[in-house]
């Protein structure tokens, strides 16, 4: 016949027991031993009473990760956390806690997994995807489990959202960047100035030659300079601050900048010239072409440099004139009667009239004798 159970504390005799010491008290209960049945445990939230508990609050263990424990006599239940959350060891709520930064959580009974974000992305707290989210502006992210770090960009650069290096990228035109973690700010350049890519100052830099700048965030615009002139650096309006094209260059006008003169020998580009082939070299000078300017003629006596001369020694003085050389031009002959100035003459008195001819003097040339 049945005999009284003599189970020790933490054990009990259920229906069908064949041993006086019974079996271990079931999890979620405690057993005083002897003939006493299991009683409900009073475990704190996040814990539960393990099998074989002898008192109401003894032998409590942390709820296993991936489960939640409501406390008292409740046993661990599967976590029902949504994506981005998980149930850590010892958790009491079914929806779990936010996934830790550097990890991602798919929810339910799964535990956090290491983030595999590429460079420029990271896994913030509560991430649901392995590739995380874009790195925030002012920071850079190297990917994986690493978190955003403060940008260390030098002045003129910044870290935009999604940056993967500490040096960031060039500041955008129309803005300026103070560097480090600062983001682009609107340019406040005065008229005649602008902020190009990579600006580090709010007042930018001088507007480039050939353009004009209204200031602020506006980019440079094409100048409308007249032919032979160009818009100098720092122009504030379309037709202001125009300057003459420098000698040795030509300027086609509008937004064109000075270009090297390509004049042939005997020609040159004077200041303010608009045509690439330049103008004729002035008399008393010679021009070798290209970007060179006129040079003083060094013709010997009896020669001179006419307009368009290409050589330093010029050409022979014309008949009826005399030339003293250098930069001087031909002068009318002043020969007395019986003399004349032949081509290449170097004195105003000329030479004796040739036999068989007569010379009336001054600029007249020899005429046939009619004796």
MIMIPA-198439 format. One record per residue (C-alpha): chain; x, y, z. Coordinates in pm, 1 decimal. Layout:
N
[pt 'A',[X,Y,Z]];
...
//
This chain:
371
[pt 'A',[0.0,0.0,0.0]];
[pt 'A',[110.8,370.4,-41.9]];
[pt 'A',[354.8,501.6,221.2]];
[pt 'A',[419.1,859.3,327.8]];
[pt 'A',[672.9,1044.6,110.1]];
[pt 'A',[999.5,1127.7,287.7]];
[pt 'A',[1140.3,1350.9,8.2]];
[pt 'A',[1411.0,1597.6,114.3]];
[pt 'A',[1370.0,1975.3,71.7]];
[pt 'A',[1363.6,2063.5,-299.6]];
[pt 'A',[1196.7,1733.7,-387.3]];
[pt 'A',[842.4,1596.4,-381.1]];
[pt 'A',[645.8,1283.3,-459.3]];
[pt 'A',[414.0,1336.4,-757.7]];
[pt 'A',[141.2,1092.8,-862.3]];
[pt 'A',[286.8,756.4,-941.7]];
[pt 'A',[597.8,796.0,-725.4]];
[pt 'A',[785.9,476.7,-660.3]];
[pt 'A',[1057.4,620.9,-436.9]];
[pt 'A',[1026.0,760.0,-83.9]];
[pt 'A',[1259.8,1052.8,-188.0]];
[pt 'A',[1041.2,1140.9,-486.4]];
[pt 'A',[1193.4,1360.1,-760.3]];
[pt 'A',[1324.8,1714.9,-809.6]];
[pt 'A',[1081.0,1998.7,-756.2]];
[pt 'A',[972.9,2132.4,-1104.1]];
[pt 'A',[1109.7,2465.1,-1230.2]];
[pt 'A',[886.1,2758.5,-1134.3]];
[pt 'A',[799.7,2599.6,-797.7]];
[pt 'A',[962.3,2527.2,-461.3]];
[pt 'A',[921.0,2213.2,-253.1]];
[pt 'A',[952.4,2185.8,129.6]];
[pt 'A',[1000.5,1808.1,110.1]];
[pt 'A',[811.6,1527.6,283.7]];
[pt 'A',[450.6,1499.2,177.5]];
[pt 'A',[419.4,1873.3,82.3]];
[pt 'A',[324.2,1943.1,-279.7]];
[pt 'A',[510.6,2205.7,-498.3]];
[pt 'A',[424.3,2570.7,-427.4]];
[pt 'A',[443.9,2871.4,-656.2]];
[pt 'A',[783.3,3046.3,-662.8]];
[pt 'A',[823.9,3422.2,-596.3]];
[pt 'A',[1116.7,3486.5,-834.0]];
[pt 'A',[1195.3,3849.6,-921.4]];
[pt 'A',[1129.3,3971.8,-1277.0]];
[pt 'A',[1403.1,3857.4,-1514.0]];
[pt 'A',[1469.2,3546.3,-1308.1]];
[pt 'A',[1299.9,3211.7,-1251.1]];
[pt 'A',[1316.2,2926.9,-998.8]];
[pt 'A',[1524.8,2643.3,-1131.9]];
[pt 'A',[1437.4,2278.8,-1088.9]];
[pt 'A',[1491.0,2156.9,-728.0]];
[pt 'A',[1419.3,2485.8,-547.3]];
[pt 'A',[1361.3,2438.7,-174.6]];
[pt 'A',[1230.4,2783.9,-79.2]];
[pt 'A',[1018.1,3054.9,-241.8]];
[pt 'A',[1310.2,3279.2,-340.6]];
[pt 'A',[1607.6,3045.0,-337.3]];
[pt 'A',[1785.8,2894.4,-641.1]];
[pt 'A',[1671.5,3175.6,-870.5]];
[pt 'A',[1867.8,3200.7,-1197.6]];
[pt 'A',[1886.4,3468.7,-1469.1]];
[pt 'A',[1647.0,3426.9,-1756.1]];
[pt 'A',[1845.2,3290.2,-2056.1]];
[pt 'A',[1924.5,3522.1,-2352.0]];
[pt 'A',[1657.9,3500.6,-2623.1]];
[pt 'A',[1386.4,3456.5,-2360.0]];
[pt 'A',[1201.3,3671.6,-2107.7]];
[pt 'A',[1092.8,3592.3,-1753.5]];
[pt 'A',[798.7,3773.7,-1592.8]];
[pt 'A',[899.5,3657.6,-1240.7]];
[pt 'A',[723.3,3473.1,-957.7]];
[pt 'A',[636.5,3120.8,-1085.1]];
[pt 'A',[666.7,3204.4,-1455.0]];
[pt 'A',[909.0,3001.5,-1666.2]];
[pt 'A',[1127.0,3145.9,-1949.6]];
[pt 'A',[925.5,3226.3,-2264.1]];
[pt 'A',[1051.5,3290.2,-2616.6]];
[pt 'A',[1132.4,3656.7,-2676.5]];
[pt 'A',[894.8,3831.2,-2919.0]];
[pt 'A',[1111.2,4142.9,-2971.1]];
[pt 'A',[1056.2,4324.1,-3304.1]];
[pt 'A',[1346.2,4386.1,-3545.5]];
[pt 'A',[1606.1,4616.0,-3386.9]];
[pt 'A',[1546.6,4471.9,-3037.0]];
[pt 'A',[1647.2,4155.2,-2848.8]];
[pt 'A',[1609.5,3983.1,-2512.0]];
[pt 'A',[1935.5,3985.5,-2319.9]];
[pt 'A',[2008.5,3748.0,-2032.9]];
[pt 'A',[1790.1,3835.1,-1732.3]];
[pt 'A',[1530.9,4028.4,-1935.8]];
[pt 'A',[1176.0,4056.8,-1803.1]];
[pt 'A',[986.2,4212.4,-2095.4]];
[pt 'A',[866.1,4028.6,-2406.1]];
[pt 'A',[967.7,4311.4,-2645.6]];
[pt 'A',[1327.4,4312.3,-2522.4]];
[pt 'A',[1570.9,4603.9,-2534.7]];
[pt 'A',[1725.1,4805.2,-2816.7]];
[pt 'A',[1998.5,4633.5,-3012.9]];
[pt 'A',[2341.2,4767.7,-2901.1]];
[pt 'A',[2539.0,4996.9,-3133.3]];
[pt 'A',[2785.3,4813.1,-3357.5]];
[pt 'A',[2535.9,4527.1,-3394.8]];
[pt 'A',[2208.5,4451.4,-3569.9]];
[pt 'A',[1906.4,4254.3,-3445.3]];
[pt 'A',[1642.0,4076.1,-3651.1]];
[pt 'A',[1408.0,4032.8,-3350.5]];
[pt 'A',[1241.6,3730.5,-3190.3]];
[pt 'A',[1473.0,3488.0,-3009.6]];
[pt 'A',[1780.3,3591.6,-3211.2]];
[pt 'A',[2068.5,3768.5,-3039.4]];
[pt 'A',[2270.5,4068.3,-3169.4]];
[pt 'A',[2508.6,3999.8,-3461.2]];
[pt 'A',[2816.9,4200.0,-3552.9]];
[pt 'A',[2751.6,4481.9,-3798.9]];
[pt 'A',[2902.0,4433.5,-4148.2]];
[pt 'A',[2840.9,4789.5,-4270.1]];
[pt 'A',[3069.4,4907.5,-4555.0]];
[pt 'A',[3289.5,5217.6,-4519.1]];
[pt 'A',[3072.2,5529.5,-4481.5]];
[pt 'A',[2800.9,5342.3,-4286.8]];
[pt 'A',[2753.7,5215.1,-3929.1]];
[pt 'A',[2508.2,5028.9,-3708.0]];
[pt 'A',[2348.0,5264.2,-3457.2]];
[pt 'A',[2161.0,5146.9,-3148.1]];
[pt 'A',[1847.3,4963.8,-3261.9]];
[pt 'A',[1979.5,4869.4,-3608.2]];
[pt 'A',[1779.0,4611.8,-3800.2]];
[pt 'A',[2013.1,4561.8,-4098.5]];
[pt 'A',[2367.4,4427.3,-4129.8]];
[pt 'A',[2470.9,4722.9,-4348.9]];
[pt 'A',[2344.9,4980.6,-4098.7]];
[pt 'A',[2276.4,5343.8,-4187.8]];
[pt 'A',[2464.0,5629.1,-4353.7]];
[pt 'A',[2735.3,5790.3,-4140.9]];
[pt 'A',[2605.9,6126.2,-4005.0]];
[pt 'A',[2746.0,6452.1,-4140.8]];
[pt 'A',[3039.3,6590.7,-3942.3]];
[pt 'A',[3165.5,6235.6,-3880.8]];
[pt 'A',[3336.5,5956.7,-4071.6]];
[pt 'A',[3275.4,5580.9,-4053.2]];
[pt 'A',[3519.3,5304.5,-4146.7]];
[pt 'A',[3247.9,5037.4,-4148.3]];
[pt 'A',[3204.6,4706.8,-3967.1]];
[pt 'A',[3139.7,4727.3,-3592.2]];
[pt 'A',[3306.8,5069.0,-3557.1]];
[pt 'A',[3098.1,5372.6,-3464.6]];
[pt 'A',[3115.7,5726.4,-3611.8]];
[pt 'A',[3426.4,5931.3,-3526.4]];
[pt 'A',[3455.7,6309.3,-3533.2]];
[pt 'A',[3570.0,6446.4,-3867.1]];
[pt 'A',[3926.0,6586.6,-3873.4]];
[pt 'A',[3894.7,6769.1,-4206.5]];
[pt 'A',[4131.1,7064.4,-4263.4]];
[pt 'A',[3989.9,7409.3,-4341.4]];
[pt 'A',[3819.7,7406.9,-4682.5]];
[pt 'A',[3697.0,7048.4,-4642.0]];
[pt 'A',[3412.3,6877.9,-4452.7]];
[pt 'A',[3264.7,6536.7,-4379.3]];
[pt 'A',[2933.0,6499.0,-4558.9]];
[pt 'A',[2684.8,6227.8,-4463.3]];
[pt 'A',[2836.1,5894.4,-4565.8]];
[pt 'A',[3201.8,6002.5,-4529.4]];
[pt 'A',[3452.2,5720.1,-4493.3]];
[pt 'A',[3772.6,5917.2,-4424.2]];
[pt 'A',[3864.8,6175.0,-4159.6]];
[pt 'A',[3980.2,6423.7,-4428.2]];
[pt 'A',[3631.2,6449.5,-4582.1]];
[pt 'A',[3569.5,6617.4,-4918.0]];
[pt 'A',[3625.3,6961.1,-5069.6]];
[pt 'A',[3382.4,7228.8,-4956.9]];
[pt 'A',[3125.9,7297.0,-5230.0]];
[pt 'A',[3140.6,7615.0,-5438.1]];
[pt 'A',[2922.4,7888.5,-5288.5]];
[pt 'A',[3006.8,7770.8,-4936.7]];
[pt 'A',[3300.0,7781.5,-4697.7]];
[pt 'A',[3416.6,7519.1,-4451.3]];
[pt 'A',[3600.8,7588.0,-4127.2]];
[pt 'A',[3721.6,7227.0,-4105.9]];
[pt 'A',[3708.4,6956.4,-3833.6]];
[pt 'A',[3339.2,6874.4,-3764.2]];
[pt 'A',[3196.7,7197.8,-3910.0]];
[pt 'A',[2955.3,7166.9,-4202.7]];
[pt 'A',[2945.3,7400.4,-4507.6]];
[pt 'A',[2810.2,7750.9,-4444.3]];
[pt 'A',[2679.7,7994.8,-4703.6]];
[pt 'A',[2946.3,8220.7,-4856.5]];
[pt 'A',[2917.3,8589.9,-4761.8]];
[pt 'A',[3172.7,8716.4,-5013.4]];
[pt 'A',[3153.8,9085.1,-5105.7]];
[pt 'A',[3095.0,9199.8,-5465.1]];
[pt 'A',[3394.0,9107.9,-5681.8]];
[pt 'A',[3463.5,8795.6,-5476.2]];
[pt 'A',[3328.1,8436.8,-5464.5]];
[pt 'A',[3373.3,8107.0,-5281.8]];
[pt 'A',[3515.4,7837.1,-5513.2]];
[pt 'A',[3539.6,7467.0,-5426.6]];
[pt 'A',[3750.6,7423.3,-5114.0]];
[pt 'A',[3692.4,7769.8,-4965.7]];
[pt 'A',[3790.0,7813.7,-4601.3]];
[pt 'A',[3690.7,8180.9,-4561.9]];
[pt 'A',[3343.2,8336.0,-4560.4]];
[pt 'A',[3467.6,8618.4,-4785.9]];
[pt 'A',[3609.2,8375.0,-5043.4]];
[pt 'A',[3864.6,8503.6,-5293.0]];
[pt 'A',[3889.2,8752.5,-5577.7]];
[pt 'A',[3672.6,8686.4,-5882.0]];
[pt 'A',[3891.1,8536.2,-6158.0]];
[pt 'A',[3992.4,8750.6,-6454.0]];
[pt 'A',[3746.5,8723.3,-6743.0]];
[pt 'A',[3448.8,8697.5,-6506.8]];
[pt 'A',[3248.4,8913.6,-6268.8]];
[pt 'A',[3113.3,8815.8,-5928.0]];
[pt 'A',[2807.1,8956.8,-5752.2]];
[pt 'A',[2924.2,8822.5,-5416.2]];
[pt 'A',[2743.5,8601.8,-5164.8]];
[pt 'A',[2684.0,8245.9,-5285.4]];
[pt 'A',[2673.6,8346.3,-5655.3]];
[pt 'A',[2928.3,8181.2,-5888.0]];
[pt 'A',[3142.0,8379.1,-6136.9]];
[pt 'A',[2962.5,8489.5,-6456.9]];
[pt 'A',[3104.9,8564.4,-6800.9]];
[pt 'A',[3226.8,8923.4,-6853.9]];
[pt 'A',[3110.8,9142.8,-7146.7]];
[pt 'A',[3434.7,9333.2,-7204.4]];
[pt 'A',[3477.4,9524.6,-7532.6]];
[pt 'A',[3732.2,9399.4,-7787.6]];
[pt 'A',[4086.3,9496.5,-7683.7]];
[pt 'A',[3993.8,9491.3,-7315.8]];
[pt 'A',[3932.2,9226.1,-7052.4]];
[pt 'A',[3779.1,9201.6,-6705.7]];
[pt 'A',[4053.0,9212.2,-6445.5]];
[pt 'A',[4056.6,8997.4,-6133.0]];
[pt 'A',[3798.1,9112.1,-5877.6]];
[pt 'A',[3538.3,9252.4,-6122.4]];
[pt 'A',[3196.8,9309.6,-5962.2]];
[pt 'A',[2982.2,9381.2,-6271.2]];
[pt 'A',[2972.5,9262.6,-6632.2]];
[pt 'A',[3138.0,9572.0,-6778.6]];
[pt 'A',[3321.0,9727.9,-6485.1]];
[pt 'A',[3691.3,9706.9,-6406.5]];
[pt 'A',[3780.0,9650.6,-6771.7]];
[pt 'A',[4147.0,9709.6,-6847.9]];
[pt 'A',[4339.9,9746.6,-7173.1]];
[pt 'A',[4486.2,9427.5,-7311.3]];
[pt 'A',[4861.8,9430.5,-7229.7]];
[pt 'A',[5113.7,9489.4,-7507.1]];
[pt 'A',[5232.4,9162.8,-7663.0]];
[pt 'A',[4884.3,9012.5,-7624.1]];
[pt 'A',[4545.2,9040.4,-7788.7]];
[pt 'A',[4199.2,9038.2,-7628.5]];
[pt 'A',[3892.8,8925.6,-7824.4]];
[pt 'A',[3655.2,9081.2,-7569.9]];
[pt 'A',[3364.8,8951.1,-7359.4]];
[pt 'A',[3500.5,8683.9,-7117.6]];
[pt 'A',[3822.0,8620.0,-7312.8]];
[pt 'A',[4153.1,8662.4,-7130.1]];
[pt 'A',[4469.6,8806.9,-7287.0]];
[pt 'A',[4630.5,8562.2,-7532.1]];
[pt 'A',[4983.4,8569.1,-7670.4]];
[pt 'A',[5014.1,8771.1,-7988.1]];
[pt 'A',[5085.4,8563.9,-8303.1]];
[pt 'A',[5178.8,8856.0,-8526.9]];
[pt 'A',[5417.5,8775.2,-8815.6]];
[pt 'A',[5751.4,8955.3,-8855.0]];
[pt 'A',[5696.4,9325.4,-8922.8]];
[pt 'A',[5386.2,9338.2,-8703.0]];
[pt 'A',[5315.2,9353.8,-8326.1]];
[pt 'A',[5029.8,9369.6,-8073.7]];
[pt 'A',[5012.3,9709.2,-7907.6]];
[pt 'A',[4834.7,9769.9,-7576.7]];
[pt 'A',[4457.8,9732.5,-7621.4]];
[pt 'A',[4482.5,9530.0,-7942.1]];
[pt 'A',[4199.2,9292.2,-8034.4]];
[pt 'A',[4343.0,9097.8,-8330.6]];
[pt 'A',[4589.7,8810.3,-8307.8]];
[pt 'A',[4797.5,8929.6,-8608.5]];
[pt 'A',[4855.6,9273.2,-8455.0]];
[pt 'A',[4933.7,9596.6,-8642.2]];
[pt 'A',[5219.8,9710.3,-8866.0]];
[pt 'A',[5545.8,9791.1,-8689.3]];
[pt 'A',[5582.6,10171.8,-8661.8]];
[pt 'A',[5841.3,10352.4,-8874.9]];
[pt 'A',[6177.7,10399.0,-8702.3]];
[pt 'A',[6142.3,10054.3,-8543.6]];
[pt 'A',[6157.7,9689.1,-8642.5]];
[pt 'A',[5942.0,9397.6,-8526.9]];
[pt 'A',[6027.9,9026.9,-8520.4]];
[pt 'A',[5664.6,8920.5,-8458.3]];
[pt 'A',[5497.4,8708.4,-8190.8]];
[pt 'A',[5483.2,8859.6,-7841.6]];
[pt 'A',[5784.3,9088.9,-7900.3]];
[pt 'A',[5734.5,9465.8,-7909.0]];
[pt 'A',[5891.3,9717.2,-8152.6]];
[pt 'A',[6265.8,9778.1,-8109.7]];
[pt 'A',[6456.3,10091.5,-8214.1]];
[pt 'A',[6599.5,10074.4,-8561.0]];
[pt 'A',[6983.5,10055.0,-8579.7]];
[pt 'A',[7012.6,10118.8,-8954.5]];
[pt 'A',[7349.0,10264.9,-9070.2]];
[pt 'A',[7366.0,10598.2,-9256.3]];
[pt 'A',[7192.5,10571.6,-9593.6]];
[pt 'A',[6929.1,10329.1,-9460.6]];
[pt 'A',[6611.2,10353.9,-9249.5]];
[pt 'A',[6331.2,10143.5,-9098.4]];
[pt 'A',[6002.0,10199.7,-9279.6]];
[pt 'A',[5663.1,10099.2,-9134.7]];
[pt 'A',[5645.1,9719.2,-9112.4]];
[pt 'A',[6023.8,9668.1,-9098.3]];
[pt 'A',[6143.3,9322.2,-8996.3]];
[pt 'A',[6518.1,9392.9,-8973.9]];
[pt 'A',[6724.8,9617.7,-8747.5]];
[pt 'A',[6922.3,9754.9,-9045.4]];
[pt 'A',[6607.5,9852.4,-9236.4]];
[pt 'A',[6604.6,9928.6,-9609.6]];
[pt 'A',[6797.4,10156.8,-9849.5]];
[pt 'A',[6706.6,10525.4,-9831.8]];
[pt 'A',[6486.3,10615.7,-10134.2]];
[pt 'A',[6628.4,10837.2,-10416.9]];
[pt 'A',[6554.1,11207.8,-10372.2]];
[pt 'A',[6602.4,11170.2,-9996.0]];
[pt 'A',[6886.5,11120.1,-9751.3]];
[pt 'A',[6898.3,10909.7,-9435.4]];
[pt 'A',[7126.7,10955.0,-9135.8]];
[pt 'A',[7047.8,10607.0,-8995.6]];
[pt 'A',[6918.6,10486.4,-8658.5]];
[pt 'A',[6556.1,10573.3,-8580.3]];
[pt 'A',[6547.2,10873.5,-8817.5]];
[pt 'A',[6327.9,10865.4,-9126.1]];
[pt 'A',[6416.3,10986.0,-9480.7]];
[pt 'A',[6444.4,11366.0,-9525.4]];
[pt 'A',[6408.3,11558.6,-9851.7]];
[pt 'A',[6736.7,11606.4,-10034.2]];
[pt 'A',[6875.9,11965.8,-10026.7]];
[pt 'A',[7140.8,11916.9,-10301.3]];
[pt 'A',[7244.0,12232.3,-10491.0]];
[pt 'A',[7207.9,12246.1,-10870.2]];
[pt 'A',[7444.4,11997.8,-11031.9]];
[pt 'A',[7402.9,11743.8,-10749.1]];
[pt 'A',[7133.9,11491.6,-10648.4]];
[pt 'A',[7051.7,11233.8,-10383.1]];
[pt 'A',[7071.2,10881.6,-10521.0]];
[pt 'A',[6913.4,10583.4,-10340.0]];
[pt 'A',[7111.6,10516.4,-10023.2]];
[pt 'A',[7225.8,10880.1,-9978.1]];
[pt 'A',[7340.7,10970.5,-9631.2]];
[pt 'A',[7389.0,11349.2,-9665.1]];
[pt 'A',[7156.3,11629.5,-9775.4]];
[pt 'A',[7414.8,11753.5,-10035.6]];
[pt 'A',[7397.0,11430.2,-10231.1]];
[pt 'A',[7650.7,11346.0,-10505.9]];
[pt 'A',[7769.1,11506.7,-10835.3]];
[pt 'A',[7531.5,11472.8,-11126.8]];
[pt 'A',[7655.2,11202.9,-11368.5]];
[pt 'A',[7809.3,11298.8,-11702.3]];
[pt 'A',[7551.9,11311.6,-11981.2]];
[pt 'A',[7285.0,11422.8,-11735.2]];
[pt 'A',[7188.7,11740.8,-11559.9]];
[pt 'A',[7055.4,11790.4,-11209.7]];
[pt 'A',[6830.0,12075.8,-11104.7]];
[pt 'A',[6916.6,12014.4,-10737.4]];
[pt 'A',[6703.3,11965.3,-10423.0]];
[pt 'A',[6493.9,11645.7,-10465.0]];
[pt 'A',[6521.7,11634.1,-10846.4]];
[pt 'A',[6681.8,11325.6,-10999.9]];
[pt 'A',[6924.9,11336.5,-11302.6]];
[pt 'A',[6766.5,11410.0,-11642.8]];
[pt 'A',[6914.5,11340.9,-11990.4]];
[pt 'A',[7133.5,11619.7,-12127.8]];
[pt 'A',[6983.3,11809.2,-12429.9]];
[pt 'A',[7302.1,11998.7,-12522.8]];
//
